[in-house]
Amino acid sequence: MTVSLEQLRRCHFAVDLGAARTRVYVKGAGLVVDQPSVAAVNNRSGALIAVGDLAEQMTGRTPGYIRVVRPISGGTVVDIEMAQRMLRHLLGEKTRRALRRKPRLRAAACTPHAADPLATRATIETLVGLGARRVVLVDTLIAAAVGCGLPVERPEATMIMVCGAAATQVAVLSLGSIVTAERIPVGGEAVDRAIVQHLRHAHQLMLPSQSVRPLQVALSASGLAQHGPASAEIHGRDVVTGLPRTVRVDTAAVRVAIQTPLTAVLDGIGKVLRDCPPDLVADLADRGMVMVGGSALLPGFDQMLRQATGMPVHIAERPDVCAAEGLGAMLEGRVEPLLLNPLAA
């Protein structure tokens, strides 16, 4: 491992700060928080009104004096103070009191691959504000690979793709380290925007923000695959008149709109494979790639990648929580490192 497993075993809790959801794993208690990374604030008083699921339900439905904010964007903390307030409320008083009793509280956190120093500093300051005396950072790719049970420590290739809300990360791992990796600025939010733009241009329809993700599943039981219902009824607001309107959308056209941003993901996978040593690529021909992250659940996405790459593509059992579970496994000492001791002369 790039990060010392011994340091991780000393940590008391781990945080996976995602653009879509925040997850907290407490040592000995398991995954205690799995909520959207959203907070609602009263503009007049500055008071925090709601966090998590309730705040997400308020998106687009609040009066002028209530503001819904997302303090995390692309796996990076963009508002440290708001992220700290959100985490405090998500953890709850009971969990925070238990953590405060720990002598020299230590925390672990996921960071995107090749994150810049300002982004890592923001993550550290967020957890220090929660009382952590020391923060250990783990690459999201390694944490997710451990969480979905890949043999990260062995001298063989394992390929993983973390499909996040704001970005997609692809990497080939061997001997507990990243051999080659690529971060593509295309995620679930880009797919949502592609659907919204298609409906706006083709049907002059503005789609409610919370209806985009269910639409991806409702369009077809097979998602990006070619077979399925030819059309679907969509409710939204007319761009010109502002009145509510229902239109029948051609699912084939929406599938084309969805595939356009995903082309960048295919290019990123190709670059990772080109930069990878031939011996490791040969391993991947049989073992294939594992998809994790919330956007991996987009129906038909795995089938599209399978056809484009010719490799086996698998979706992890619980793809949305793999990174948090991987951090938890390292905290609990369930990961055994491969010892590479120097040979005696």
N, C-alpha and C positions, 0 to 999 in steps of 0.2 A: 504493500500500500504506500502511496505517496505520503499520506498522513499516518502518523504513528498510531497504531491500534491501542497502544498502551495509554496514550493521551486521551483517546476517545473513551476508553473504559472508565476514566476518572470523571467524565462529564456526568452531570445529573439530569440534564434534559437536552432535547434537540429540536430545532425549529426548521421547517421547510417553508420559506417565504416565497410563495408563488404569486404570479400576477392574477390568477383566478382564485386560488384557495390557499389558506394558511393552515399548516398542520403542525401540531406540537406533540412530541413523544417524550413522556416522562419515564425515567428509569424505574422499573418495578411496577409501573401502573399502565404502561402501554400508550396507545394513541389516545390522547385526552381531548384534542381539539382538531376538528376537520370542518372548517367554516370558510365561506367566501371572504376574500381580502377586501372587504368593503366596510366603510363607516359612514354614518349619517350625523351631521353636525348642525347645531342651531347657529346660524350666522349672527344673531343678535347677542346671544350670551356666550357663544363659544363652547357650550356644553355638548357632550357626546350623547346623542339620542339613542342610537342603535348601532350594533355591529353584526357582522356575519349574515346569516340568512335573512333576518328581518331588514337589515339595511339594503340588501340586494333587492328585496321585494319593493323597496321604496324607489328604486332607480326609475327616473322618468315620471314619477307620480307624486312629487313633493311640491308644496307651496314654495313661494319665493324665499322665505326665510330659512328653509332647510336645504342644506347642500350635501349631496352624496359624493364621497371622495374615495379614491383608490390609492392608498399610500405606497403601493408596490406596483411597479411596472416592469415587465420583462424579467422578473426575478431580481430586480434591483429596488432597494428602498429609495423612493424619491421624496418622502416626507418622514423624517426620522421621528419627530415628536408625535405625529398622528399614528405612525406604526406602533410606537410604544404604547400609546393609549389604547389602541385597538387590541394589542396582544394582552394587556392587563385585563381588559374586560372579557376577552375570550377565555383566558385561563381561569378566571373566577377567583374570589377571595380565598377559598379553601386551598386550592392548588398553589396559589402564590404564597400563602402562609407556610405551607409545607416546604416549598423551595427555599424560603428565607431562613428556615432552620438549618439548612445545610451549611457546614463550615466551608468557606472559600468556594462559593457556588461556581460551577463550571458549566458552560453551554457549548453545544455544537450546532452548526448551521450549514445548510447547503448553499453553494454559490454557483452561478452559471459558469460553464467552461470559458476560460480566457477572460474572466471578468476584469475590468480595469480597477486600479487601486482605489479610486473614489467609491466605486460600487461595493467593494469588500469592506472599506472603512465604514460606509453607511450601515452595513449589516452588523459589524462589530459594535458600533455605537448604539444601535437599536437594542441589542441584547445586554450591553453594559448598563443601559438605562433601566433594564428590568432587574438589575442586581447581580449580574454575572461578573465574577472577578476575572475570568479568563474565557475566551471564545476560541474554539477550534473550528476551522473552516474545512469543509469537504466538498470536492467537486461533485456536482449533481449527477454526472454520468456514472461515477464510481458508486455513489450511494444508491442510485436506481438499479445498477447492475447487481449489487449485493441484495437489494430488496426483492428482486424477482428471482433470486436463486441461481444466478449465473456463476460458473466456476472462475471467478475473477482472478484468483491467486495462481491458477495453473498456467504452465507454459504453452497455452493454446489460445487461439483467437476466439473472442466473444464480441459480437457486434450488437450495439444497443442504440436505439433511437428514442430520445426523450421528446415527446410531442407536447409542448407547452402552449399556453394561450398566446404568448407574444413571440415565441421563437421555437425553433426545432433544433435539437442538438444531436449529432450523429458521431459515434466514436467506435474504434476498434480497441479492445483492451487485451492485455496479456501480462502475466506476472504482476497483477495488481496495479498496473499503471496504464495510462492512456498512450497507445502507440501513435495514433493519428486521430484527429477530431476536427469537426467543422460545426460552426454555429450559424444557422440560417435564419434570418429575421422574418420568418413566415411561420405562423402558428394558427391556432383555432380562431383568433380574432381576425386574421386575414381572410379566412374562409367565410366568416360572418359578414365581413365588409363586402366580399365579392357577391354574396347573395343579395345584400341590401342594394348594392349598386345595380345589379341586374334587374331587380324588381322596379327600381326607380326609373331606369332608362327604358326598359321594355314595356312596363305597364303603368308608369307614372304613379306608383304606389309606394308610400313610405311605411316600412314595416316597424312595428314596436320593437324596442331593443330586446325585450325578454322573449320574443317569439322566434328569434333567428335560430337558436340552437334546436328547439323542438322541430322546426321546419326541416332541418337536415335529415332527421329520422322519419318525419311524416311523408317526405317526398317519395320515398321508396323503401321497402323492407330491405333492399339490397344496396341502398346508398349510392355509391359511385358506379355500381354495376349497370349494365345496359338494360336488363329486364326489370320489370316492375310496372306500376300504374303509369299511364301515359300523361296524366295531369293530376293536379291537386288544387283544392280551393284554399285561398289565402285571404285573410282579413287584414286590412290596414287602412291607412288614411290617404286620400287622394291628394297628390302633390299640388294640383291646381286649385281645387275648390276647398280643400281642407276637410271635406266630409268623409265619413267612414264608407268604405267600399270593399266589395268582395270580388276577386278576380280568379279565373282559372288559369293556373300556371303550367306551362309545358315543362315536365320534369327533365326531358332531355336537354333543354336549353340551360336549366339550372345546373345540371351535372357538368356541362361544359364550363359554366362560370366557376364552379367549385374547383375544377381541375386546373384552371389557369394559374392560381397562386401555388398549387402543389407542384408545378413543374420545377420551381426553385428547389424544392425538397429533393426531387430526383437528381438534380444537378449536384446538390451537396453530397448525396450518397455516392455518386460517381466519383467526385473529387476525393472523398475519403478512401475509396477502394483503390484509386490510382496511386495515392500516396502510401498505401500499405504494402509491406513486403510481400512478395509472391507466396511464401510459405503460409503466411497467415490468411491470405485470400483463399488459398486452397482449402484451409480448414472451414472457411465460411461457406463454401459450396455445398457442404453437407449440413452444417449446423445452422446456417442462415442468420437472421437478424431478429431481435426481440424488440417489440414496440411497447413503450410505457408512456405514461402521461395521460391527462384527461382527453386530449384530442386524438389519442390512438383509438378511442371508441367510436370515431366517425365511421358509420357503416360503409363497408366496401373499401376503406383506405388500405387495409392490409392486402386485399386482392389486387388493387391497382399497383402497389409496390411489388408484389410477387410477379405480376406480368411484366413490369418494366425492368426488373433486375434479374429475373430468372433464378433467384435464391428463395429458399424457404423463409417465410415471414410469419412470426408468431406474435400474438398479443399476450402480455403477462396476465396472470390470473386476476390480479387487482391492480391494473395499470396506473390508476390515479394516485395510489398511496405508496408506490414502490420506493420512492426516494425517502419518505419518512420512515418506512419500515426498514430500509437499509441502514439508516442512521441508528434506529433502535437496536438492530441486530449488532452493530458495532459497539454501541453503548453497553449492551448486556453481555458482551464477550462471546457472542455466538459465531464469530468469524475467526477461523484459525489461520494465521499467516503462514506462508511457505517460507521456512527458514533457509536462507542462503548464506551459510557461514563460510568464511574464507578457508580454503584448503591449506593444510599445513605443508610447509616446504619439505 
